Amino acid sequence: MATQQLSDGPKVKLYWLEKSRSQRILWLLEELKVPYDIQTFKRTKEKLAPPELKEIHPLGKSPVVSIEAPGLSEPLILAESSCIIEYLTEHFGKWLEPKQYAEGKEGQVGGETEEWLRYRFFMHYAEGSLMTYLIVALIVGNIKSSPVPFFIKPITGAIANKINSLFLEPNFTTHFSFLEGQIASSPGGGDYLCGKELTGADILMSFPLEAAKGRTGLDTAKYPKLCAYIDRLHEREAYKNAVKKIIEVEGSYDSNL
């Protein structure tokens, strides 16, 4: 277990699973510069989360965080990436959430800033829309590469190819084109999805986009602005520190499942 910046204030513990969404929570913690511990877990030979994680949260998934703070009789347990990002941002990093209302329009319907509306959208879009197709792509890839008898392999391969060509590829084209446009039209000519400053939504979006670069048609030739955006995320000092932390603890870092 690794410990970072211990203090007398609130302490966060991240239960980190290799090749999972939990890396973006580690990145968030580095951006926030809050005290944290990290406990790492390995996947099983079936590439599943180990049963030990169910001792932390009944779903047995990662990321999960626990928070110790003055006044709490027991640690607060949080699961789900977007929930964790929203909670930690609310308490430790309000700068990672855009201003909600335009000046003079506080509380008005439609008075929200474009930056904030994008932020709310992408906090739901990352897992609710984009990640769905990436999970299907992972399953299809496993079907195509599964060790089956040679006379069955053409059948499984044909099924996987059909799913790719008729379902996945058209949807990836739609989503990547949409995101390319979102980067191009970022408020104020910003470098991020919601404007000139990094937000929690950018951190949340990092995992599906990294997965897309490894498994789909997301490349620089077709989507130069989107790929440049991913590169910018990777150049942030806190992102690099999160990768270094895992290398320090685990000996290596690999994001591909």
Beta strands, then each sheet from edge to edge (+ up, - down):
strand 1: 2-4
strand 2: 11-17
strand 3: 36-41
strand 4: 64-68
strand 5: 76-79
sheet 1: 1+ 3- 2- 4+ 5-
end
